[in-house]
Amino acid sequence: MRAWAIANQKGGVGKTTTSLCLARGLATTGHRVLLLDLDPHASLTRAFEVPSDPPPAGTHDLFNNSNSTLLELARYTQIPDLQLVAAQPALATLERRGASQPGLGLALGRALHGVRELYDYVLMDCPPTLGLLMVNALAAADRLVVPTQTDPLALHGLSDMLRTAEMVERSRRRPLPRHVLPTLFDRRTRSGVQSLDLLQDRYGDRVWPHAVPMDTRLRDAASLTRAEPPDGRGVDAYRRALKWLMTHEPDGNDVTHKREAA
């Protein structure tokens, strides 16, 4: 099983859309995929039209001594081989509990250990702030994927995110490979083109050499949760980005098994 953290300390960079498109791309190529919504805003959960009242069982239960497992919390989606663990607003309370409740920093890693034989990939949609939830995801991840908007302000957020990854990497004492996906690219603007060039110059082969373009069809996240995805430049770009990521797995190849054809 491989665990990917989809994270950026800046909001509005396409993080949830990236998580969803990469997860459905993996599932449609025969991998067993689990999506974890770790963001208290629950955008990913809303995209799958999970009712919010009453609050669903979900990722918060991994931190509240309920003994719930990921397998128990996972729910099926319309996309074959793709399951979701929903987010709850109560996730926002974890930060103040973290200082007084030992062990919360490793809760997600322990939960993932229990499903290693059940899924090929786990993708974690992280909140856009550095805190307990993001650190949990980075500590447990085999890889960090950072979506970043192609504008100057987003590049500052990317630098912060990569510094955080380096800090976590030192703390956990094992590598945390990281790759950058340029998103929301508008080739009509000078700042967009210059920002993409700067990304590629500064971070080299860590950056996908293309970019996900601005595409209004990606704004309807719910359409991406259905069995048949919408067509468009954005969806096609994410397919190509996933192929690139798969060729840059940390060990150089895709070692997960695919389900046998029926």
JOWOQUI-V764459 format. One line per field, one symbol per residue. psi: psi as a letter, one per 40 degrees, with the letter a starting at -180 (. if undefined). A space follows every 50 residues. Layout:
psi: ???
This chain:
psi: hhhhhhihehifefdddddddddddddeeeihhhhhhehdefdddddefh hehihiiaddeeeffeeiidddeiiiiehhehihhiiidedeedddddde giedeedddddddeededidihhhhiifihaddddddddeieihhhhhig iddddddddddddddddddddefiigiiihhhifhheeiddddddddddd ddebeehheaihihhddedgdddeeidhiiiiddddddddddddddefid eeiheiiiiii.
